[in-house]
């Protein structure tokens, strides 16, 4: 059993400072996994609450899952399978992205080329195209990439950003919407973003903040504390990570997202079955299942500028 664990699990160092001295924030809960099928577990709509051990670096404060499944297993699992649950909210996501772009464009008034890394079904790219951007996207999940091409007519490249052949200094903006916390090596991803961006180009990152008051209140029951999130950032650790890779934060703020109210109660099932069923019954009775509403559970929105090439 131990030999099998060595083959699929790894112990890692801190992604910001390289430290190996850490404290345990949440211990592992062995045998509590809901999705033993890794394709289902790591899908974009995966909602398995945390069963892995989360640690906190004693040098810089970064929190992350350690030990964890090896990156190649995670990426392979995510790339397979379909995800109709996630795609069901495409219109609501378009609305969120369209409104977010209005704020972003204050820092990037000259619309040019934008790359969305981990674009899922392409809802951000659809919104950006409507607003006059020249859009590019890549997505590891093959089904999602195909859905985006079929429904939006956008040629989404399959695979990770490292599997593409994008030119250096080619993009005016690069975006990472709910992606950075899923990546096995966030620093490597941001270094690649720096390479792809023009000088003074804009980077947009959205992530769940483990330092938010809601995360601190709910502790292990916080809905963003899941086994599919490999890293957990606060504004401080996100700033350290961005600075390390040649970026300067221009704006950081809470990020409200639009989703259908019926969907929100459905997803609440991972937290409370009673709340989920009761909420779904109420909104169905009043015919409000598809009404889009803004919600916030700790999501944080960052706009940063490239200030130098990452070393």
N, C-alpha and C positions, 0 to 999 in steps of 0.2 A: 504493500500500500504506500509506504514511504517512497519507494522507487518511482511509483506512478506519479506521486505528487511532485517529485523533482522534475519530471518530464514536462508537466503542464503548468507548474507554478514557479514564480521567481520572486526573489526579495530584491528590492530596489533602493537606491539612494535618493535623497531629496532632489527634485528636479530644478530647484532654484540655486541652492548653495552646495549641493553634493554631499551634504552631511548624512551620517548614518546613526546619529544619536537621536532617538525619538522617544516620546511618551505615547502610551496607548489612550486614544480618545474613546473608541468604542471597540470592545473585544469581539472576536469572531463568534458567530452563533451557528456552529456546525450542525448539520442535519435539519436546518430550517429553510432550506431552499425551496421555493415554490416552482420555479421553472428549471428542471434538470436538463431540458432541451436548450442548448446554448443559443441556437438560432432564435428561439422565442425570447430567451432571457435578454439578449443584447439587441433586440429590435428597437427602433426609434421610440415606439410606444411602450417599451418595457417598463413595468411598474413594480418590480419586486423590491420591497423595502430591504434595506441593507442587512446582509448576513455576514459580510466580510469584516475583517479588522481594519479600523481606521487609526492611523498614527499621526502625530504632530511633531514636526522637526523642531528640536530644541534650539537650533541656531537661528532659523528664520521664521518659523511658525507655520510653514506650509503643511496642510493636512492632506493625506492621501491613503488609498488602500494599499496595504503592505502586510503580508505577501499578496500577490495577485496572479491571475492567469497570465500566461505569456502573451505578448502583443499579437503574434501571428494567429493565435487561437481566437482572440477577441475579434480581430479584423475579419477573419474568415467567417466567423459566426454571424457577425453583423451584415456581411455582404450578401448572405443567402436569405431566402424567404421573402414573403410579401408582408405588407403592413397596411392593410385597409383601415385600421383604427386610426393611425396617424394621418393618413390621407383624407379621412372624413372631415378634417378641420382645415382643409386647404384654403377655403374662401375666408375664413376668420383669420388665418395667418397672413393672407394677402393684405387684409385691412390693417393688421398690426404693422406689417412691413412698410406699407404705403405711408402711414403716419410717421413711422420712425425715420423714413427717408427725408421727410420735411425737416426734421431736426438735424439729421446728419449733413444735409446739403448746405447748412449754414457754415459748415467748416470745409465743404467741398462744392463750391458754387459752380465750378466748371465741370459739368458732367462728362465723364470719359469712360474708360474701361473699368468694369468692376468684376472681381472674381469672388464668388461665394463658395467657400470650402465646406464640404459636407452639406450640400444644398438640399438634401432629402428629395422631395418631389418638385422642387424649383419654385416654390411660392414667393420667396424673396426676389428671385430673378424676374418673375412675372411682374411684380410690383415695380422693380427697378426699370424694366424695359418700358413700362407705361410712363415712367417719369423721364425717359429720354436717355438712359444709360445704355452703353454697349455691354451686353451681359455675357459672362462666362461662368461655368460652374462645374464642379466635380463632386461625385458622390460614390462611396464604396458600395452601397447597396444597389445591386443590379436592377432589381424590380422597381425601386424608387426612381432611378435614373431613367428607366424606360417609361415610367408613368409621366414624368415631367416632359419628356420629349413628345409623348402622345397627346397630352392635355394642354401643354403650353406652347408646343412647337419650338422648344429650346433644346439645343443639342448639348445635353449634360454628359460630360465625360465620366466614364465609369472608372472607379478606383480612387485611391488616395491622392492627395496633391503631389506626393513624391513620385507617383507613377505617370504623371503628366509631363509634357515637354514645354511648359510655359517659359517664355524668355525673361531674362533678368530685366528689372526696371520697366516692365511692360504695363503694369496696372496703375490706375489712379487711386483705386480703393480695393481693399480686400476685407471680406467679412467672415466672421465665425459666429454663427447664431446657434447657441446651445450646443457647441461642438468641443470647445477647448477642454472641458471637464471629462470628455470621453476619450481623449487622445492619450496613447501610451507615453508620449514624450512631448508635452506642451512647449517646452523650450525649443525643441527641434522644429516644431510647426511654426512658431513665431519667427524663428531664424529664416525659414523658407519664405514666410510672408514678407520679411524685410528684403530678401533678395528679389522678390517679384515686384515689389512696389517701387514706383518712381521716387526720387528724392522728395521729401515732404509729403509723400502719399499718406492716405488715411487708412487706418485700421479700425474696424468695429468688432467688438467682442461682447457677447452676452453670456452671462453665467449665473448660476444660483449661488448666493452669498451665504456661506455657513456662519458668518459673523452677524447676520441680520437678527433683529430681535425675535422674529418668528422661529428661526432655526434654533436659537438659544432656548426659546420657550418650549418647543416641541421635542427637542433633543433627538432621540433615535426615531421618533415618529414623524419627523419632518419629511414631507413627501418627496423632497429632492435628495434625501439621503438614501440612495439606492445603490445596488450592486453594479449598475452599468456606469456609474460616475466614478472614475478612477481618481480624480482630484477634486478637492474642495477649497475654494479660494475665498479670501476676504479682500476688501479693497486694498489693504496693505500688501498682502502677498501677490495680488494681481499686479500692483504697481511695481513690486520688486521684479516680477517675471518680465514685465514689459520693458523696464529699464535695462535689464540684463541683455535683452535682444534688440536694443536700439530704438525704443519707442518712448514717447512722452505723452502722458495722459492730458487730453484737452478738456474732457468732460466725463464725469461719472455720476450716475443717478439711478434710482429705482426704475425698473422697466415693467410697465403694465402691458400684458398681452391679452388679445381678444380671443375667446373661444366660446363655443356654444354652451349654454348653461346645462343642458342635458349631458353633454360630454364631460363637463367638470364634475358633476355628481357621479357619473359613471366611473371616472378616474379616482374619485374619493373612496372607492371600494377598497383600495389597498390600505387605507387608513382606518376606515370604519364601514363595515357592511351595512349597519343599521342606517347611518347617515346617508350612504349611497342609495340604498333602496328607497328610503323615505323621500329624499330629495328628488330622485327620478320620478317617483309616483306623483309628487306635487306638481312638478313642471309639466309632466304629461297631462295632468288633469286640466291645467290652465293653458295647454297647447303652447308652451314656451320652450320646448326642447331645443329648437334651433335658433333661439334668440341669442345673439352674440353679446357677451358682457366682458368688461375688462377684469382681470384678476392679477393679484400679486402675492407670491409666496416666498419672496426673497430674491427674485430675479434682479440682476444688476446689469446696467448698460454702460459700456465704456467706448468713448471715441478717443483714439490716440493718433499721433503723427509720427511718421518715421523721421528720426533725427540723424541716424547714422547706420552704416552697414553693420549687421550683427557679426561679431567675430567668430 
